[in-house]
Amino acid sequence: MNAFWPCSQPKGPKAVALVVIDMQVDFCAPGGWVDQLGEDVGNTRSVIPAVAEALATARETGLVIVHTREGHQRDLSDLPANKQWRTRVHGLGIGDEGVSGRILVRGEPGFEIVPELAPLPGEIVIDKPGKSSFHATDLDARLKAAGVTHLVVIGVTSDCCVQATYRDGFERGYECVVLEDCTAAVETPNHEATMDILKAFGGRWGTVSDLSGLRAAAGELCG
């Protein structure tokens, strides 16, 4: 049994998508939203090299590559009132003016992906108004049209948008893997608890692996 793909094997590299979740200035850089809330961005920044390595492996292997960005329309017409209220409980909320522009608003500096992980031409970029990359987007349709059946999910944060996308992918029939060393939460205990939940009972929604597992799986696909 293949530990990376224990349920079914992808038919080739183009059947696999690497989904890089929300590696944005607002979550991963000084002057972004997390930083302005007084939180330490060290955890989310720490995975940038590992995410870059995963991207390099995926590009060399010929996987489909998807980048996501969480953010809302400039008029906030796609922002539910309860979501805005709950972010403002912490201080600076979605749509408010910050150091890197309006928080989680499309087109603002904080909304952009950090330069180290910038998408290349031809790679899919999904702008999403929610936590799951499948919520109110055309991601599912685009993956199915491309023949993708397997997802490798990385990025931030593990306890929010990463696990939401991973679980939603499972519900849509994709065989999912999350790479533990390519994802992080702002708070280390939250990351550890999320990984424990995803690993429980052999994995309710898919596999938890790491970069070495991706390299091995990529080698098999190329072989």
N, C-alpha and C positions, 0 to 999 in steps of 0.2 A: 504493500500500500504506500502510495506517495504521501509523505507527511504534509507537503505544501498544498496538494490538491487531493485530499483523501476520498472525495466523493466522485469526481469526474475529471478527466484530463482535458485541457483545452486542445482544440484541433490544430492550433498553430499560434504564432506570435500575435497575429491580428485578432485573435479571439480573446485576448487579454488586454484590459485597460488598467494603466496606473493612474489612480485618481488622487491628485495632490490637493488636499483640502486647505484653503484659506491661509496660505502663507503670506499674509498681507502685513503692511506696515502697522495697521491698527492693532494687530495681535502680536507682532514679532519684532518690533523695532522701537528704539528710543523715540519718544515724541508721538507714538501711536496711542490708541485708546487705552490699552492695558497699562501702558506706562503712565498715562495721565491720571489713571485711577489710583496711582500709588502702588501698583503691583509690580513685582519683579518680572521683567521679560526674559530673564536668564534661561528659564526652562524652555520657552517656546523658541528662543534663538538658538538654544543648544543643539536642536535637531536639524538646523539648516545644512550642515555638512553631510549628514546622513541622507537627508532628502535629496540633496544634490547628487549624491552617489547613486541613489535609487533611480533618479531621473537619467543619469548617464547610462546605467545598466539597461533601463527600459528603451532608451533611444538606440543604443547599440543593438539591442535584440529586435527592435522593430515593433514594440508594443504600441497600442493606441495610448496617447497621453492626454489626460484631462486635467486642467487646472480649474479650481473654483475660487470665487470671491463672494463673500457675504456682503450685501449692501442693498440699499433701497433707492427707489426713484427719487429724483431731486425734490419732487413735491410731496414725498412721503405717502403717496396714495396707496402704496403696497405695504405700509407699516401698520399693523394692528395697534390699537391704543394700549392694549394690555402689555404688548412687547415694549413699547416705548416707556410706559410707566415703570415696568420692572427694571429697565436699564437705568432709569433716572434715580431709582432708589439708592444706587451705588454712588451717585453724584452726577457725573457727566453721562448723558443719555444719547441714544441714537438720534441723529439729526441735529444735535447741539454743536455749536462751534467750538473747535478745539485747536490745538497747536498744529495739527496736520489736516486742517479743514474740518468740515462737518463730519461727525462720527458716523461711520458705515453708510456713507452716501456715495453713490456711484459718480465717478469722475473726480473725486477728491483725492489729494495725495495719500491720505491714510488708507484708502480703499485699494490702492495698487499693491501688486505682489512685490515682495522685496527683490531688489535687483539681482541678488545672487541666484534667484530661482526663476528668473523671467521666462515666460513661455517663448518657444521658438515658433517661427512661421509654420502654419499648418497644424499646430497643436490646438486642441479644443479648449476654449475658455467658457466656463459656465458662470454667469452672474446669478446669484440666488438670493431671494429675500428671506430665507429661513435657514434653519439649522441643517436639515437634510439637503443634500445636493439634488435630490429628486423632487423636493417640494416646489411646486409652481415653476418648474423649468422643463426644458425639452431633453434633459439628459437621457432619460430612459429611451425615448424615441431615437435619439442619435446613436446610442450604444447598440440598440437592436438593429438599426439600419446598417451599422458597420459590421455586424456579425459578432459582437462582443458577448461572451458568455461568462467570463471570469473577471473579477475585479481585485486589484491590489490597492488597498486604501492606506494613505499616509497623510501627514500634515498635522494641523492643529484645529481645535484642541481635542485631545483624546476623549475627554469626558463630555464633550458637547457635539460639535459638528462631525467629528470623525466617527464616533460610535453611532450617531444618527444616520449617517450615510451608509455605513457598514450594515446596519440592521435593516434599513430600507432596501438596500440592494438584495439582501437575502429574501425579503418578502416578495421581490420582483423576479426571483428565480435565478439570480446570479450566484455563482460560487465565489465566496468572498474570503479574502485574506487581509488582515491588518498587520503591518510591520511594527512591532513593539518599539524598536529602537529608532523608528522614523516618525514617531508621534509623541506628543507631550501635552500636559495640562499646565495651566499657570501654577497650580498647587500640586506638589508631588504626591501627597496622599490621595488626591482625587484621581491622578493618573494610575497609581498602583491599584486602587480599588476598581477602576474601570477595567483594567487589564485582567484582574481576578474574575470579574463578572463575565467578561468575554471568553475566558478560558474554562469557565465552570462547565462541568458535565461533558467535557470533550469539545466544547464550543457549540453553543446553541445556534449561532448565526453564521459560523464559519470558522476559519483557522486563525490563530495568532502565531505569527512567525517573526522573522527578522531579516536583516539585509543578507546574511549568509544564505538563508533559505531562498530569497529572491534570486541571488546569483546562481544557486544550484538549479532552480526551476528554469531560469533563463538559458542556462547551458543545455538543459534537456530539450527546450524548445528549439534551440539552434542546431542541436545534434540530429 
